[in-house]
Amino acid sequence: MEANIPAQNPPKFFGRRKGRIIHKAKSVLLEKFLPQLKITESTDLTPNKLFNFAVEKMYLEIGFGNGEHLAGQAQSHPEIGFIGAEVFQNGIANLLSLITGIKEGSQISENIELKNTLNDNIRIFDDDIRLLFKRIPDKYFDRVFLLFPDPWPKKRHAARRFINPENLQELARIIKPQGLLRIATDHPVYKSWVLHQMHNSPDFYWTATCGKDWKTPPADWIETKYQRKALREGRRPVFFDYARK
Ligand SMILES: C[S@@+](CC[C@H](N)C(=O)[O-])C[C@H]1O[C@@H](n2cnc3c(N)ncnc32)[C@H](O)[C@@H]1O
């Protein structure tokens, strides 16, 4: 005989019924996934505590923009721990979209876990990297990327340029000897500025031996949004690799 279950009191269902359409994918990504990857005041920065694997090297990308380069590098190097710093929330959401595969209109399960969607080798600092500098131990990073930083080309804004003696001192402190600082730019004012600032730095040397070394993208390069914009607008990017002495 069939059980007579009153229609107004259905049994509770605990399993997954269906995925849900994300209409505001970016805000969902920021709410759901950013807290899992975000570096906060209480985060222990010891590489093997920051990540759930034996970290071979640590890389930093400052101002990762839409995150294409960071996500691509992290996917190619599951053995490396990456910290990405960006203040622009839309960019952070885009990075989260790249590493989770969740886009506008994607259908995802209510129970989706980050660990099922990526190598789990990226942590995000969603603020000005200079606030994190003081917490980073000496000789921590094997490589730092600064790709297409805001050029602030007007002379009166020169103090805002990220490559400056104060930041270079911090970068020299946190990059390991023989570690790499890679700077890409498409702006003529910034190109000369970087060459001048780096020439004056006692801590780094330029690794280029010929024009090809800095006029063409490095072998492991991944195109960024600002690089595409520069090329569309007829500007030639340069790629400066500096090694820590
Ligand atoms: C011109 S965009 C380039 C973005 C990306 N690297 C690319 O190539 O497409 C510079 C980015 O750096 C970020 N940025 C600037 N200063 C920063 C800082 N002190 N800490 C973290 N991010 C910063 C900005 O929010 C911006 O998204």
The ligand as an SDF file (V2000), in Angstrom:
LIG
                    3D

 27 29  0  0  0  0  0  0  0  0999 V2000
   47.9250   48.8250  -16.3730 C   0  0  0  0  0  0  0  0  0  0  0  0
   47.2980   47.5670  -15.3930 S   0  0  0  0  0  0  0  0  0  0  0  0
   48.1180   46.1210  -16.0190 C   0  0  0  0  0  0  0  0  0  0  0  0
   47.4270   44.8520  -15.6330 C   0  0  0  0  0  0  0  0  0  0  0  0
   48.0830   43.5460  -16.1020 C   0  0  0  0  0  0  0  0  0  0  0  0
   49.3820   43.3500  -15.4970 N   0  0  0  0  0  0  0  0  0  0  0  0
   48.1720   43.4390  -17.6020 C   0  0  0  0  0  0  0  0  0  0  0  0
   49.2960   43.3990  -18.1260 O   0  0  0  0  0  0  0  0  0  0  0  0
   47.1130   43.3690  -18.2480 O   0  0  0  0  0  0  0  0  0  0  0  0
   48.1020   47.7900  -13.8350 C   0  0  0  0  0  0  0  0  0  0  0  0
   47.4120   47.0670  -12.7060 C   0  0  0  0  0  0  0  0  0  0  0  0
   48.1990   47.1670  -11.5270 O   0  0  0  0  0  0  0  0  0  0  0  0
   47.3440   47.3100  -10.4100 C   0  0  0  0  0  0  0  0  0  0  0  0
   48.1390   47.9440   -9.3530 N   0  0  0  0  0  0  0  0  0  0  0  0
   48.7040   49.1480   -9.4120 C   0  0  0  0  0  0  0  0  0  0  0  0
   49.3850   49.4090   -8.2850 N   0  0  0  0  0  0  0  0  0  0  0  0
   49.2530   48.3160   -7.4950 C   0  0  0  0  0  0  0  0  0  0  0  0
   49.7150   47.9910   -6.1960 C   0  0  0  0  0  0  0  0  0  0  0  0
   50.4600   48.8500   -5.5020 N   0  0  0  0  0  0  0  0  0  0  0  0
   49.3840   46.7950   -5.6690 N   0  0  0  0  0  0  0  0  0  0  0  0
   48.6140   45.9410   -6.3750 C   0  0  0  0  0  0  0  0  0  0  0  0
   48.1390   46.1990   -7.6140 N   0  0  0  0  0  0  0  0  0  0  0  0
   48.4590   47.3760   -8.1650 C   0  0  0  0  0  0  0  0  0  0  0  0
   46.1910   48.1450  -10.9300 C   0  0  0  0  0  0  0  0  0  0  0  0
   45.0150   47.9520  -10.1750 O   0  0  0  0  0  0  0  0  0  0  0  0
   46.0480   47.6260  -12.3680 C   0  0  0  0  0  0  0  0  0  0  0  0
   45.0940   46.6020  -12.4690 O   0  0  0  0  0  0  0  0  0  0  0  0
  1  2  1  0
  2  3  1  0
  2 10  1  0
  3  4  1  0
  4  5  1  0
  5  6  1  0
  5  7  1  0
  7  8  2  0
  7  9  1  0
 10 11  1  0
 11 12  1  0
 11 26  1  0
 12 13  1  0
 13 14  1  0
 13 24  1  0
 14 15  1  0
 14 23  1  0
 15 16  2  0
 16 17  1  0
 17 18  1  0
 17 23  2  0
 18 19  1  0
 18 20  2  0
 20 21  1  0
 21 22  2  0
 22 23  1  0
 24 25  1  0
 24 26  1  0
 26 27  1  0
M  CHG  2   2   1   9  -1
M  END
$$$$
